[in-house]
């Protein structure tokens, strides 16, 4: 009797672990999609704003001035 109860409890625990893994994997994928949309794919995203700043800063049409470093 005790062995059957133990096996049933063990099976239930493994099923619970499988469900927890499935739910957390689903939530993780959803979070990554939202994060990618917010940080990378969006035209007003943080990464694109930083790239625009660097493009303006290092634009070759602005004729940069050269500075010599003393030796």
N, C-alpha and C positions, 0 to 999 in steps of 0.2 A: 504494500500500500504506500509506504513512504517513498519508494523509488519512483512510482508512477507520478505522485504529486511533485516530486523534485524534477522529473523530466518535463512535466507540463509547465511548471514555473520557468524552467530553463528555456523552453521553446518560446514562451511568451516574452521573456526578456530579450531573446535574440530578435524576435519580430519587432519589439519596441526599438531596439538599436537600429534595425534596418529602416524603420519608418523615420527615426530621427535623422539618420544619414540622408535619406531621400529628401526630407523637408529642408534640411540645412543646405543641401546641394542646390535645390531649387531656389531658395532664398539667396544663396551666393551668386548664382547665375543672374538672377534679377538685379541684384545690387551692382554687379559688374556691368550689365547693360546700361543701367541708369548712370553709373559713373562714367562710362565711355561716352555716352551722349552728352553729359554735362561738361566733362573735361576735354574731350577731343573732337567730337563730331560737330558740335554746335558752332555756328559761325561766330558767336560771341563768347566762346569758351575761353577759359583761362590760358590755355596753351596757345591758342591763336592770337589772343591779345598780346602775349609776351613776344610771339614771333613778329607781330606787326611793329612793336616797339623796336626790336632789333633790326628789322628791315629799314625803318626810318633812321635809326642811328647809324647804320653802316651802308647807307645809300651811296653808290659811287658817283652819282651825278652831283653831289654836294661839294666836290673838289676839296678833299681833306687837306689840312695843313700838315706838313711833316715837322716833327720835332726831333732834334738830334739829342741823344743822351751823351753827356760829357763822359769821357773816359779817364 
